Amino acid sequence: MSCSDPWDNETTAERAEIQRLADEAIVRLQLSKPDNVNNPGHYGGADNPHEHWKCAQAWGLVDTPKIGAWLYNASKYICRAGKKDGASPIEDLRKAIWYLDRAVKRLEEDK
């Protein structure tokens, strides 16, 4: 018994149409997936002008000498508290406090 090519009975135009429909379906699937790498929903999403990294950049948190990373991370956890699936808002707020405590200690050391 031999396997036949499923395309054997299709014309070139029909093959092209099937491929076009498949390509469209792939694009629709890709667009419908949330982008959890570049613009996660729990930080506001791509269309939100208040997405965390956009605000943190505008506020200059990363550029703040000696404590920028701590301020950035604290604000990140405050922004996402209660929004990330499976993450406890209490845990997120405790993480924010942890980063703020480090920032305060660093500033106190420099006095």
N, C-alpha and C positions, 0 to 999 in steps of 0.2 A: 504494500500500500504506500503510495507516495503522497506527500503533502503538496497541495496546490497553493500557488501564490494568491493571496486574497485580492490582489490588485489585478489579476488576470482578466477579470470581466469589466473593469472600469476603463473608461476612456480617459484621455489626457485631461480633458476639461473637468471631468468628474473627480479625478485624482487631485487636481489643483484646488477644486472647491472643498474637498474633504480636508486637505492640508490647511487651507485658509481658515476653515471653521475650527480645526484643532488648534491652530495658532491663536485665534481669538479667544478660545476657551482658556488656554494657558495664561494669556495676558490678564483675563478677567480674574482668574484664580490668584495670580500674583498681586494684583491691585487690591483684592479683597482681604488679603492677609495683613494683619497689623505688623508694622515695622518696629519690632521690639529692640532693634539694634540702634537705629538712627533717631527714631522719634517714638519712644514708648508711650503708650496711652496714659500710664500712671504718672508721667511727668508733663502731661498736657497735650502731646501729639503735635504733628508737623504743622497743622493749620492754626494752632493756638499761639497767638503772639506772646502769651505768658508762659510758654513751655520753659521749664526750669533753666536749661542751659542758656537760653536767650536772655532771661532776666539776670542770671548770675553774671553773664558776660557784660550786660549793660550796667550792672551795679559795680563792676570791676572787682568782684570777689576774688577771682583767681590772681589778679595782679596786686592784691593787697600784700605788702611786704611781710614776710615771716609767718603769717597766719592765713594766707589765701586759700590753701588747700583745705584747712579745717573749716573755714567759713563756707566754702563752696559745698563741702560734704554735709555740713549741718543744714544748710538751706535745702539741699537735695532731699534729705530725709524729712524735713518739715513739709516740703511741697508734696511728697508722695504719701505722707501718712494717711492710712486708711484707703488708699487708692490702688495699691498693687495687690493683685490676686494672691491670696495665701499669706500675705505679710500683715502682721499685727500692727495697728497704728501705734500702740503703746511701745512696741519694739522699735519702730521707726523713730518715735520721739525720744526714746532713750538713746538711740544712736546719735541723734542730733545733739542731745545734751553732752554725750561723750566727746563729740568733736568741739563743741563750744567750751567745755571744760579745758580741753587741750589748748585752745586759742587763748583763753584767759590766763592759764599757767604760763604760756610762752610770753605774753605781754607783761605779766608780773615779774618774770625772770629778768626782763630787759629794763626794769625801772632802775 
